[in-house]
């Protein structure tokens, strides 16, 4: 470790000595401020200018390894500004000394900034040219003028020319319309690349591609190479598990935030496969969503979804927002009436004292009904381009009802000894509330800070009544549980530009979690529990990044100190105290040359048990089977090495992950002579995973196909029937996606997904597949969108598991009935959506709750 850190420091110092040119990104910054920052940064020149004279000229550009004069020339662009270089002094001025300037922004039909649009200022009487200018990379323009009333002519090749009378400085936002034309019967058409490689990440462009026309964000996420659907409908990253989501660098607290997004509001999506030191140690993959900039004014979005399989599910929502100057306000209200029928047949075989017991639950049917209102509101204010603050509140209430009907057949050595009909009635009321406040600031050209404070409350009130009917005799069991947790969190980060090609990031986090709960069962097999839990976590991190021409080197280290206590108030012998101190290093080196990108990265992470896994909570299934928490679980540590490469329409990766102190499901008997089974989680020595993936995407006119293929092999051994048993299996998946861009706004899609699965920890999984079809059409200039879809047409998304461990053989099929036919209608006014700009400090704890 000392050698690595020393090498990094030497590289950074060497880069600082060699650095003689400017590399910096400017995003909607006034030219005056950019020149002031540049003047502070250089000792080679003195830059002279009048701050007020150049303040209205705003710039958006990326300067890469340029001298001071060349950097200023690039900043000026097409603005009517003159630069004079004289020995050690640079003078920047606007020759037209008028104090008045017409200012505005030019965007295309999709709401994206339109750079290099021509703006001519004409006399409205005789169209005499009075002046003019060109929009910059953010679509912004500023043109000096003296006449009170003028005629502005805005033009751009391929778009209709717009004429507008202007009698005040603020021209506002000008949306251009495409002017369709053909030259000699030949149409010239350009598109943005769909995928781009960025170090160890892959970026999927949405704006300006066919993907912005999709109907919902979940469908959009399935287009990211490596993101796949699980049989229950959730999304995972192949070989990396469940991802953590960010929207505009703010941690997403629940997946409803993702479903609220419209693809039209999304600029791009970045998949980070091997996160660095600035992220929680438990994060193994990150999906970062960046939205488009919202226009001034009000926004409205109304959505209605209806899904039908055996039963009907309805989901309605409304979003409103306002952006006026620096003020950004938004609110969301949603109500979901969720219905689903599902089945989960099981067979359990166990050997106790030489006897073979078999518990069959082959007839199992359950219903799920959830009534879930949810809400959110946020407000933030941008005091100036350097300071922004805000607050948000979100929450939900979920009433979950799930009656079940199952037939259990118990046999010993092939002879049935009991047949029990079990009726269950599950009821759970869950409440969630989250408050976030943030303050982001840029204190000087080199230093930026971000402060986030969070409070979370999560409670559950659970009740299950089980009637076991055997030989006309009924035994009723009532299982009750209550829990309540609170999270208090804070995060402060710093970003410092050490030199034009070297940057540092560091920060600190504090999280405190308190919780208590009770569990009571009137069956003597399941003991009652009354517990309290506390956890304090302090974390710090440091990251450094340096660029050497086509090479980029970054490295970081994260330190976490976790102090955790579990107290059983009814059984003091169950008390557990844990204190963890860990360092998590990470490093990445990447290279780009002629469109080919390569990156090699290493990271270390930890996976701590969830509070449910740690609690003394007991779930009663039957008189022979129950589930139980494991307060003695220890964290799992992961080490990952990954290589990523990309060239044009091809992206590929190869990774190896070593899991120390593996956390995995476990099934065992209550004691060595008991036929009662306990399902829980346990630690195992270690396991490792080798995986590779490749994705290809190319456009052929109106046909837009893409394909992703991946393979993985697990290395893991344990025991079954007192003999060594290998869980080393190879699995693969293929996802083939085809879009058909049809005339008159029609869009059709065929999506096929096959997963051979292999094994997951100590459970062998059988193959499953899915075929989806959809067609959609937009009306009223894309304000109204209607979509018809058929999902999992052949009903093949079933999760079949086969687990052999210790003296137990367990088999089950989870059939969540993922298939459905759906109708979705979305209506939008002012389609670019308001998004809260804060970032949660309680990411890890909220997920564990």
C-alpha positions in Angstrom: 0.0 0.0 0.0 2.8 2.4 0.9 4.5 1.8 -2.5 1.2 2.5 -4.4 0.6 5.7 -2.5 4.2 6.8 -3.0 3.9 6.1 -6.8 0.6 8.1 -7.0 2.2 11.1 -5.1 5.2 11.1 -7.4 3.1 11.0 -10.5 0.9 13.9 -9.3 4.0 16.0 -8.3 5.6 15.2 -11.7 2.4 16.2 -13.5 2.3 19.5 -11.5 5.8 20.4 -12.5 5.2 19.6 -16.2 1.8 21.4 -16.4 2.1 24.5 -18.5 -1.2 24.6 -20.3 -4.9 25.1 -19.3 -7.4 22.3 -19.0 -10.8 23.3 -17.6 -14.5 22.8 -18.1 -16.9 25.8 -18.1 -20.6 25.4 -17.8 -22.8 28.5 -18.2 -20.1 30.7 -16.5 -19.8 34.4 -17.2 -16.8 35.4 -19.2 -15.8 37.9 -16.5 -15.7 35.2 -13.9 -13.8 32.8 -16.1 -11.2 35.4 -16.8 -10.9 36.3 -13.1 -10.3 32.6 -12.3 -7.8 32.3 -15.1 -6.0 35.4 -13.9 -5.6 33.9 -10.4 -4.3 30.7 -11.8 -1.6 32.0 -14.0 1.6 33.9 -13.3 2.6 34.1 -16.9 0.2 36.9 -17.9 -1.8 39.7 -16.3 -5.4 39.6 -17.7 -7.0 43.1 -17.8 -10.8 43.5 -18.4 -13.8 45.4 -17.1 -15.9 42.9 -15.0 -19.3 44.5 -15.7 -18.6 44.9 -19.4 -18.2 41.2 -20.0 -20.5 39.8 -17.3 -23.4 39.2 -19.7 -21.3 37.0 -22.0 -21.7 33.5 -20.6 -19.6 30.6 -21.8 -19.9 26.8 -22.0 -16.9 25.1 -23.3 -14.1 22.6 -22.5 -10.5 23.8 -22.7 -7.9 21.1 -23.1 -4.2 21.7 -22.8 -4.1 25.1 -24.3 -2.0 28.2 -23.7 -3.5 31.1 -21.8 -4.1 33.2 -25.1 -5.5 30.2 -26.9 -7.8 29.3 -24.0 -9.2 32.9 -24.0 -9.7 32.8 -27.7 -11.7 29.6 -27.3 -13.8 31.2 -24.5 -14.6 34.3 -26.6 -15.7 32.1 -29.5 -18.0 34.2 -31.8 -18.8 36.9 -29.2 -18.1 40.5 -30.4 -15.1 40.7 -28.1 -11.5 41.7 -28.8 -8.4 40.3 -27.2 -5.0 42.0 -27.4 -1.8 40.2 -26.2 1.2 42.4 -25.3 4.2 40.7 -23.7 3.0 39.8 -20.2 -0.5 41.4 -20.4 -3.7 40.3 -22.1 -6.4 42.9 -22.6 -10.0 41.7 -23.2 -12.8 44.2 -24.1 -16.0 44.6 -26.0 -15.6 47.2 -28.7 -19.3 48.1 -28.6 -19.5 50.0 -25.3 -23.3 50.1 -25.0 -24.6 48.8 -21.7 -27.6 47.1 -23.2 -27.5 43.6 -24.6 -30.0 41.2 -26.0 -29.7 37.8 -24.1 -31.4 34.5 -24.7 -31.0 30.8 -25.3 -31.5 28.8 -28.5 -32.7 25.1 -28.2 -33.7 22.4 -30.7 -37.0 20.6 -31.0 -35.9 18.2 -28.2 -35.0 20.9 -25.8 -31.2 20.5 -26.2 -28.9 23.6 -26.5 -28.3 24.5 -30.1 -24.7 25.8 -30.6 -23.6 28.2 -33.4 -27.1 29.4 -34.3 -26.9 32.8 -36.1 -28.7 35.7 -34.5 -29.0 38.8 -36.6 -30.3 42.1 -35.1 -32.4 44.0 -37.8 -34.1 47.4 -38.0 -37.9 46.5 -37.9 -38.6 49.3 -40.3 -36.4 48.3 -43.3 -34.6 45.2 -42.1 -31.2 46.9 -42.0 -28.6 44.9 -40.3 -27.7 46.5 -36.9 -25.6 43.7 -35.4 -25.4 40.0 -34.7 -23.9 37.1 -32.9 -23.7 33.3 -32.6 -25.0 31.1 -29.8 -22.4 29.2 -27.7 -22.3 25.5 -26.8 -25.0 26.0 -24.2 -27.2 27.8 -26.8 -26.7 31.1 -25.0 -26.1 34.4 -26.9 -25.5 38.1 -25.9 -25.6 40.8 -28.5 -24.9 44.5 -27.7 -27.5 47.0 -29.0 -28.6 50.6 -28.8 -32.0 50.7 -30.5 -35.0 50.1 -28.1 -37.0 47.9 -30.6 -35.4 45.5 -33.0 -36.2 42.5 -35.2 -34.2 39.4 -34.3 -33.6 36.8 -37.0 -32.5 33.4 -35.7 -31.4 30.8 -38.2 -29.6 27.5 -38.3 -29.0 25.0 -41.2 -31.8 22.4 -41.2 -34.2 24.5 -39.1 -36.9 27.0 -39.9 -35.8 30.6 -39.6 -37.5 32.5 -36.8 -38.2 36.2 -36.7 -39.0 37.9 -33.4 -39.7 41.5 -32.3 -37.5 42.3 -29.3 -38.1 45.4 -27.1 -36.4 44.3 -23.9 -33.0 42.7 -23.0 -34.3 39.3 -22.0 -35.2 37.5 -25.3 -35.9 34.2 -23.4 -35.7 30.7 -24.8 -36.2 30.2 -28.5 -37.1 26.7 -29.7 -36.2 25.9 -33.3 -38.2 23.6 -35.6 -36.8 21.2 -38.1 -37.1 22.2 -41.7 -37.4 18.9 -43.6 -36.0 19.0 -47.1 -34.3 16.7 -49.6 -31.4 17.4 -51.9 -31.5 15.4 -55.2 -33.7 12.8 -53.5 -31.0 12.1 -50.9 -31.6 12.7 -47.2 -28.6 13.3 -44.9 -29.2 12.3 -41.3 -26.9 12.2 -38.3 -27.3 10.6 -34.9 -25.5 10.6 -31.5 -23.6 7.4 -30.6 -25.7 5.3 -28.2 -22.9 4.0 -26.0 -19.6 5.6 -24.9 -16.9 4.3 -22.6 -15.7 6.5 -19.8 -12.9 4.9 -17.8 -14.4 1.9 -16.1 -17.9 3.1 -16.8 -20.2 3.0 -19.7 -22.4 5.9 -20.7 -25.6 5.5 -22.6 -26.8 8.6 -24.4 -30.5 9.2 -24.3 -31.1 12.7 -25.5 -30.8 12.9 -29.3 -31.3 9.1 -29.7 -34.2 6.8 -30.3 -34.2 6.0 -26.5 -35.7 9.3 -25.6 -38.9 8.2 -27.2 -39.4 5.2 -24.9 -42.3 5.3 -22.5 -40.9 4.7 -19.1 -37.6 4.7 -17.2 -37.6 1.0 -16.3 -37.7 0.0 -20.0 -34.9 2.5 -20.6 -32.7 1.0 -17.9 -32.9 -2.4 -19.6 -31.1 -0.9 -22.6 -27.9 -0.3 -20.5 -25.4 -3.1 -21.3 -25.2 -5.4 -18.3 -28.5 -4.5 -16.7 -30.9 -7.4 -16.6 -34.3 -8.2 -15.1 -34.9 -10.7 -12.3 -38.0 -12.9 -12.2 -39.6 -10.6 -9.7 -39.2 -7.6 -12.0 -36.3 -5.9 -10.2 -33.2 -4.8 -12.1 -29.6 -6.1 -11.4 -26.2 -5.6 -12.9 -24.9 -8.9 -14.2 -22.0 -10.0 -11.9 -22.3 -7.0 -9.6 -25.7 -7.4 -7.9 -28.3 -4.7 -7.2 -27.1 -1.2 -8.2 -27.5 2.1 -6.3 -29.1 4.9 -8.2 -28.3 8.6 -8.4 -30.2 11.3 -10.2 -28.1 14.4 -10.9 -25.6 13.2 -8.3 -28.3 12.8 -5.6 -28.9 9.4 -4.0 -32.2 7.9 -4.9 -34.1 6.8 -1.8 -36.7 4.5 -3.4 -37.3 3.1 -6.8 -40.4 5.2 -7.2 -38.2 8.2 -8.0 -36.9 6.2 -11.1 -40.4 5.3 -12.3 -41.4 9.0 -12.1 -38.8 10.0 -14.7 -39.7 10.3 -18.3 -37.0 9.3 -20.8 -37.6 12.6 -22.6 -36.2 14.3 -19.5 -33.0 12.2 -19.4 -29.7 13.4 -20.9 -27.7 10.2 -20.3 -27.3 7.2 -18.0 -23.9 6.1 -16.7 -23.2 2.6 -15.3 -20.3 2.5 -12.9 -19.2 -1.1 -12.5 -16.4 -0.6 -10.0 -17.1 2.4 -7.8 -14.3 4.4 -6.1 -13.5 5.5 -2.6 -16.1 8.3 -2.4 -19.0 5.9 -2.4 -20.3 3.7 0.5 -18.2 0.6 1.0 -21.3 -1.5 0.4 -21.9 -0.2 -3.1 -20.9 -2.7 -5.8 -22.5 -0.9 -8.9 -23.9 2.5 -9.5 -26.4 3.8 -12.1 -26.1 7.6 -12.5 -28.9 9.4 -14.3 -28.4 12.9 -15.6 -31.5 14.9 -16.6 -31.8 17.8 -19.0 -31.9 21.4 -17.9 -35.4 22.6 -17.3 -36.9 25.6 -19.0 -38.4 28.5 -17.1 -42.0 28.2 -16.1 -44.5 25.6 -14.9 -44.4 21.8 -15.7 -47.2 19.3 -15.4 -47.1 15.5 -15.9 -50.1 13.2 -15.5 -49.6 9.5 -15.8 -52.0 6.5 -15.7 -50.9 2.8 -16.0 -53.2 -0.2 -16.2 -51.7 -3.7 -16.1 -53.7 -6.9 -16.5 -52.7 -10.6 -15.9 -54.9 -12.6 -13.5 -55.9 -9.4 -11.8 -55.8 -5.6 -12.6 -53.1 -3.2 -11.2 -53.6 0.5 -11.4 -51.1 3.3 -10.9 -51.8 7.0 -11.2 -49.6 10.0 -10.5 -49.3 13.7 -11.0 -46.2 15.9 -11.0 -46.1 19.7 -10.9 -43.0 21.9 -10.9 -42.0 25.5 -11.2 -38.7 27.1 -12.2 -38.4 30.8 -12.0 -35.0 32.4 -11.9 -33.0 30.6 -9.2 -36.1 29.0 -7.6 -36.8 25.4 -8.3 -40.0 23.8 -6.8 -41.6 20.4 -7.4 -44.2 18.1 -6.0 -45.3 14.5 -6.7 -48.4 12.6 -5.6 -49.0 8.9 -6.6 -51.4 6.1 -5.7 -50.8 2.5 -6.6 -53.4 -0.2 -6.2 -51.3 -3.3 -6.7 -52.8 -6.8 -7.2 -50.9 -10.0 -7.9 -51.5 -13.7 -7.6 -48.4 -15.8 -7.1 -47.3 -19.3 -6.2 -44.3 -20.7 -4.4 -44.3 -24.6 -4.4 -41.5 -26.2 -2.3 -40.0 -29.5 -1.5 -37.7 -30.0 1.4 -35.8 -33.2 2.1 -33.6 -33.7 5.2 -31.8 -36.6 6.9 -32.0 -36.8 10.7 -30.6 -39.8 12.6 -30.7 -41.9 9.4 -34.3 -41.1 8.6 -35.4 -39.3 5.5 -38.0 -36.6 6.0 -39.8 -35.0 3.1 -42.0 -31.8 3.4 -44.0 -31.1 0.2 -45.8 -27.9 -0.4 -46.7 -28.5 -4.1 -50.1 -26.8 -3.9 -49.4 -23.2 -2.9 -51.4 -20.1 -3.9 -51.2 -16.6 -2.5 -52.6 -13.2 -3.3 -51.0 -9.9 -2.8 -52.8 -6.6 -2.5 -51.0 -3.4 -1.7 -52.5 0.1 -1.3 -49.6 2.5 -1.5 -50.0 6.2 -1.6 -46.7 8.1 -1.9 -45.7 11.8 -2.0 -42.7 14.1 -2.3 -42.0 17.8 -2.3 -38.8 19.7 -2.8 -37.5 23.3 -3.1 -34.1 24.7 -3.8 -32.8 28.1 -4.6 -29.7 29.1 -6.6 -28.5 32.3 -5.0 -25.9 32.7 -7.8 -23.8 30.4 -10.0 -21.7 29.5 -6.9 -24.2 28.8 -4.2 -27.4 26.7 -4.0 -29.4 25.3 -1.1 -32.6 23.3 -0.7 -34.7 20.9 1.2 -36.9 17.9 0.3 -39.5 15.6 2.0 -40.8 12.3 0.7 -42.7 9.4 2.2 -45.2 6.6 1.7 -47.7 4.4 3.5 -48.1 0.8 2.4 -50.9 -1.5 3.5 -50.0 -5.0 2.4 -52.6 -7.8 2.6 -51.6 -11.3 1.5 -53.9 -14.3 2.1 -52.4 -17.7 1.3 -53.7 -21.3 0.8 -51.3 -24.3 0.8 -51.4 -28.0 1.2 -48.4 -29.5 3.1 -47.7 -33.3 3.0 -45.2 -34.7 5.5 -43.6 -38.1 5.0 -40.8 -40.1 6.8 -38.9 -42.7 4.8 -41.5 -42.6 2.0 -44.5 -43.0 4.3 -46.9 -40.1 4.7 -47.5 -39.3 8.4 -49.3 -36.0 8.2 -51.4 -34.0 5.7 -52.1 -30.4 6.7 -54.1 -27.7 5.0 -52.7 -24.3 5.9 -54.6 -21.0 5.6 -52.6 -17.8 6.3 -53.6 -14.2 6.6 -50.7 -11.7 6.3 -51.1 -8.0 7.1 -48.4 -5.4 7.3 -48.6 -1.6 7.7 -45.4 0.2 6.7 -44.6 3.9 7.0 -41.6 5.7 5.6 -40.5 9.4 5.8 -37.3 11.1 4.7 -36.1 14.7 5.0 -33.0 16.0 3.2 -31.3 19.4 3.3 -28.3 20.4 1.2 -26.0 23.3 0.5 -23.5 23.3 -2.4 -21.0 26.1 -2.8 -18.0 27.1 -4.9 -15.8 29.2 -2.7 -13.1 29.9 -5.2 -12.0 28.8 -8.7 -10.3 25.7 -7.2 -12.5 24.7 -4.2 -16.1 23.4 -4.1 -18.0 21.9 -1.2 -21.3 19.9 -0.8 -23.1 19.4 2.6 -26.1 17.0 3.0 -28.1 16.3 6.1 -30.7 13.5 6.4 -33.3 12.1 8.7 -35.2 8.9 8.0 -38.0 7.2 9.9 -39.1 3.6 9.0 -41.7 1.6 10.8 -43.5 -1.7 10.3 -46.5 -3.3 12.1 -46.8 -6.9 11.0 -49.4 -9.6 11.9 -49.9 -13.1 10.5 -52.6 -15.5 11.5 -52.0 -19.1 10.4 -54.6 -21.9 10.6 -53.2 -25.5 10.3 -56.0 -28.0 9.6 -55.0 -31.6 10.2 -57.5 -34.5 10.4 -60.3 -31.9 10.9 -58.5 -30.4 13.9 -57.5 -26.7 13.6 -54.4 -25.2 15.3 -54.3 -21.4 15.0 -51.0 -19.5 15.4 -50.8 -15.7 15.6 -47.4 -14.1 14.9 -47.0 -10.4 15.5 -44.0 -8.1 15.1 -43.4 -4.3 15.4 -40.3 -2.4 14.5 -39.2 1.2 14.2 -35.9 2.6 13.0 -34.4 6.1 12.8 -31.5 7.3 10.7 -29.5 10.5 11.3 -26.8 11.2 8.7 -24.5 13.9 7.5 -22.0 14.1 4.6 -19.5 16.9 3.8 -17.3 16.7 0.6 -14.6 18.9 -0.9 -13.3 19.1 -4.4 -10.1 20.9 -5.0 -8.3 21.6 -8.3 -4.6 21.3 -7.5 -3.5 22.1 -11.1 -5.2 22.1 -14.5 -4.8 18.3 -14.8 -4.8 17.3 -11.2 -7.8 17.2 -8.8 -8.4 16.1 -5.2 -11.6 15.0 -3.5 -12.1 14.3 0.1 -14.9 14.1 2.6 -16.4 12.8 5.8 -19.7 11.1 6.7 -21.5 10.3 10.0 -24.4 8.0 10.3 -26.4 7.0 13.4 -29.1 4.3 13.3 -31.3 3.5 16.3 -34.1 0.9 16.3 -36.2 -1.3 18.4 -38.7 -4.1 17.8 -40.8 -6.8 19.3 -41.9 -10.2 18.0 -44.4 -12.5 19.6 -45.8 -15.9 18.6 -48.3 -18.0 20.5 -46.6 -21.2 19.3 -44.0 -22.5 21.8 -41.7 -23.5 18.9 -41.0 -19.8 18.2 -39.7 -17.8 21.2 -40.7 -14.1 21.7 -38.1 -11.3 21.2 -37.8 -7.7 22.4 -34.7 -6.1 21.0 -32.8 -2.8 20.6 -30.2 -1.9 18.0 -27.7 0.9 17.6 -25.1 1.6 15.0 -22.7 4.5 14.6 -20.6 4.9 11.4 -17.9 7.4 10.8 -16.3 7.4 7.3 -13.7 9.5 5.5 -12.3 9.3 2.0 -9.6 10.8 -0.2 -9.3 10.5 -4.0 -6.8 12.0 -6.4 -7.0 12.1 -10.2 -4.4 13.2 -12.8 -4.4 13.3 -16.6 -1.3 12.8 -18.7 -2.2 13.4 -22.4 -4.2 10.3 -23.3 -3.7 8.7 -19.8 -5.8 9.2 -16.7 -4.7 7.8 -13.3 -6.9 8.0 -10.2 -6.7 6.4 -6.8 -8.3 6.7 -3.4 -8.8 5.3 0.0 -11.8 5.1 2.3 -11.8 4.5 6.0 -14.9 3.3 7.9 -15.4 2.9 11.7 -18.6 1.1 12.5 -19.7 0.5 16.1 -22.8 -1.7 16.4 -24.8 -3.1 19.3 -27.7 -5.6 19.6 -29.5 -6.0 22.9 -32.1 -8.6 23.6 -34.2 -7.4 26.5 -35.8 -10.8 27.0 -32.6 -12.9 26.6 -29.4 -11.1 27.7 -27.3 -14.0 26.3 -28.3 -12.8 22.8 -26.6 -9.4 23.3 -23.9 -8.7 20.6 -21.4 -5.9 20.3 -19.4 -5.4 17.1 -16.8 -2.8 16.2 -15.3 -2.7 12.7 -12.4 -0.6 11.5 -11.6 -1.0 7.8 -9.6 0.6 5.0 -10.9 0.3 1.4 -8.3 1.3 -1.3 -9.2 1.7 -5.0 -7.2 2.6 -8.1 -7.9 3.1 -11.8 -5.8 3.7 -14.9 -7.4 4.5 -18.3 -6.2 5.3 -21.8 -8.0 6.7 -24.9 -6.6 6.8 -28.4 -8.3 7.2 -31.7 -11.7 6.3 -30.3 -10.5 3.2 -28.5 -10.8 3.3 -24.7 -9.3 0.9 -22.1 -9.5 1.0 -18.3 -8.1 -1.2 -15.6 -9.5 -0.8 -12.0 -9.3 -2.3 -8.6 -11.6 -1.7 -5.6 -12.3 -3.2 -2.2 -15.8 -3.1 -0.6 -17.8 -4.5 2.3 -21.3 -6.0 2.4 -22.8 -5.6 5.9 -25.9 -7.6 6.9 -29.3 -5.9 6.8 -31.0 -5.1 10.0 -33.6 -7.8 9.2 -30.9 -10.4 8.8 -29.3 -9.3 12.1 -32.5 -9.1 14.1 -33.9 -11.8 16.4 -37.1 -11.8 14.3 -38.8 -15.1 13.6 -41.3 -15.8 10.7 -43.5 -18.8 11.3 -44.2 -20.9 8.2 -45.5 -24.2 9.6 -44.9 -26.4 12.6 -41.9 -27.9 10.9 -40.4 -24.8 9.2 -39.6 -21.2 10.3 -37.3 -18.4 9.3 -35.0 -16.7 11.8 -32.5 -13.8 11.8 -28.9 -14.2 12.7 -27.5 -11.5 15.1 -24.0 -13.1 14.8 -23.6 -12.4 11.1 -20.3 -10.7 10.1 -19.7 -8.4 7.1 -18.5 -9.7 3.8 -15.5 -8.1 2.1 -15.2 -8.0 -1.7 -12.1 -7.4 -3.9 -12.7 -6.6 -7.5 -10.3 -6.3 -10.5 -12.0 -5.2 -13.8 -10.9 -4.4 -17.3 -13.2 -2.4 -19.6 -12.8 -1.6 -23.2 -14.8 0.2 -25.9 -14.5 1.0 -29.6 -17.2 2.6 -31.7 -20.3 0.3 -31.3 -18.6 -2.4 -29.2 -18.2 -2.5 -25.4 -16.7 -5.3 -23.4 -15.5 -6.0 -19.8 -13.7 -8.8 -17.9 -13.8 -8.9 -14.1 -12.8 -11.0 -11.1 -14.3 -10.7 -7.6 -13.1 -12.4 -4.4 -15.7 -12.6 -1.6 -14.2 -13.1 1.8 -16.5 -14.2 4.7 -19.4 -14.8 2.2 -22.9 -14.1 3.4 -25.4 -16.6 1.8 -28.7 -18.3 2.6 -28.6 -21.2 4.9 -30.9 -24.1 5.9 -30.3 -26.3 8.9 -32.2 -28.3 11.5 -33.0 -26.9 14.9 -30.6 -29.4 16.5 -28.9 -32.6 15.2 -31.9 -34.8 16.3 -34.7 -32.4 15.4 -36.8 -32.6 12.1 -37.7 -28.9 12.4 -36.0 -26.7 9.7 -34.6 -23.2 10.2 -34.1 -20.9 7.3 -31.6 -18.1 7.9 -28.3 -16.5 6.6 -24.8 -17.5 7.6 -21.2 -16.7 6.9 -19.1 -19.0 4.7 -15.3 -18.9 4.3 -15.0 -17.4 0.8 -16.2 -17.5 -2.9 -15.0 -15.9 -6.1 -16.6 -14.9 -9.4 -15.2 -14.6 -12.9 -17.4 -12.8 -15.4 -17.2 -11.2 -18.9 -19.6 -9.3 -21.1 -19.8 -7.8 -24.6 -22.4 -5.6 -26.2 -22.9 -4.4 -29.8 -25.3 -1.8 -31.1 -25.7 -0.4 -34.6 -28.4 1.4 -36.6 -29.6 0.3 -40.0 -31.9 3.0 -41.1 -35.3 2.4 -39.4 -34.0 -0.8 -37.7 -32.1 -0.3 -34.5 -30.8 -3.7 -33.1 -28.6 -4.3 -30.1 -27.3 -7.4 -28.4 -25.6 -8.0 -25.1 -24.0 -11.3 -24.1 -22.3 -12.2 -20.8 -20.9 -15.3 -19.0 -19.8 -15.9 -15.4 -18.4 -18.8 -13.4 -18.5 -19.1 -9.6 -15.8 -20.8 -7.5 -17.4 -22.0 -4.1 -17.2 -25.2 -2.1 -19.0 -26.3 1.0 -20.5 -29.6 2.2 -23.6 -31.7 1.6 -24.4 -35.0 3.4 -21.1 -34.7 5.3 -19.1 -34.7 2.0 -17.5 -31.9 0.0 -19.8 -30.3 -2.5 -19.0 -27.8 -5.3 -21.2 -24.9 -6.2 -18.9 -24.0 -9.1 -21.1 -23.6 -12.2 -21.0 -21.5 -15.4 -24.0 -19.3 -16.4 -24.6 -16.9 -19.3 -27.3 -14.6 -20.6 -28.3 -13.0 -23.9 -30.4 -9.9 -24.3 -31.5 -9.1 -27.9 -33.3 -5.8 -28.4 -34.8 -4.4 -31.6 -36.5 -1.1 -32.2 -38.4 -0.2 -35.3 -38.6 3.5 -36.0 -41.8 3.6 -38.1 -43.3 6.6 -39.9 -45.8 9.0 -38.3 -44.4 8.7 -34.8 -44.9 5.0 -34.4 -42.3 3.0 -32.4 -42.3 -0.8 -32.1 -40.1 -3.0 -30.0 -39.2 -6.7 -29.6 -37.1 -7.6 -26.6 -35.9 -11.1 -25.9 -33.9 -12.2 -22.8 -32.5 -15.6 -21.9 -30.6 -16.4 -18.7 -29.1 -19.8 -18.0 -28.3 -18.5 -14.5 -26.0 -21.3 -13.2 -25.6 -20.7 -9.4 -26.0 -17.8 -7.0 -23.9 -18.4 -3.9 -25.0 -21.9 -2.7 -28.2 -22.1 -4.8 -28.4 -23.5 -8.3 -30.9 -21.6 -10.5 -32.6 -23.0 -13.5 -32.9 -21.1 -16.8 -35.6 -18.5 -17.5 -36.5 -16.3 -20.4 -38.7 -13.4 -21.4 -40.2 -12.1 -24.7 -41.7 -8.6 -24.7 -43.6 -6.8 -27.5 -44.7 -3.2 -27.5 -46.0 -0.4 -29.8 -46.5 3.2 -29.0 -47.4 6.5 -30.6 -47.1 10.1 -29.6 -49.7 12.8 -30.2 -49.9 16.6 -29.8 -46.2 17.2 -30.5 -45.1 14.5 -28.1 -47.1 15.9 -25.2 -49.4 12.8 -25.2 -47.9 9.3 -25.3 -49.9 6.1 -25.5 -48.3 2.6 -25.3 -49.6 -0.9 -25.6 -47.3 -3.7 -24.4 -47.2 -7.4 -23.7 -44.6 -8.6 -21.2 -43.3 -12.1 -20.8 -45.7 -13.4 -23.4 -44.9 -17.1 -22.9 -44.9 -16.9 -19.0 -41.3 -18.1 -18.7 -40.1 -15.7 -16.0 -40.1 -18.3 -13.2 -37.4 -18.5 -10.5 -36.6 -22.2 -9.9 -34.1 -22.9 -7.2 -32.3 -26.1 -6.1 -30.2 -25.9 -2.9 -28.2 -28.7 -1.3 -26.4 -27.9 1.9 -25.6 -29.7 5.1 -28.2 -32.4 5.5 -31.0 -30.6 3.6 -32.1 -30.6 -0.1 -34.4 -27.7 -0.8 -36.3 -27.0 -4.1 -38.8 -24.3 -5.0 -40.3 -22.3 -7.8 -41.1 -18.6 -7.3 -43.8 -17.7 -9.9 -44.5 -14.0 -9.4 -46.5 -13.9 -12.6 -44.4 -11.2 -14.2 -46.4 -11.5 -17.4 -49.0 -8.8 -18.2 -50.7 -6.8 -20.8 -50.6 -3.0 -20.2 -51.9 0.3 -21.4 -50.0 3.4 -20.3 -50.9 7.0 -21.0 -48.7 10.0 -20.2 -49.5 13.7 -20.7 -46.9 16.4 -20.3 -46.9 20.2 -20.4 -43.4 21.7 -20.7 -41.6 18.4 -20.9 -38.3 19.2 -19.3 -38.8 18.2 -15.7 -37.9 19.9 -12.4 -35.4 17.8 -10.4 -34.3 18.4 -6.9 -30.5 19.1 -6.8 -29.6 17.7 -3.3 -27.9 14.5 -2.5 -28.6 12.1 0.4 -26.1 11.3 3.1 -27.9 8.2 4.3 -27.6 6.0 1.2 -26.4 2.8 2.8 -28.6 2.9 5.9 -31.8 3.6 3.9 -31.1 0.6 1.7 -30.5 -1.6 4.7 -33.8 -0.6 6.2 
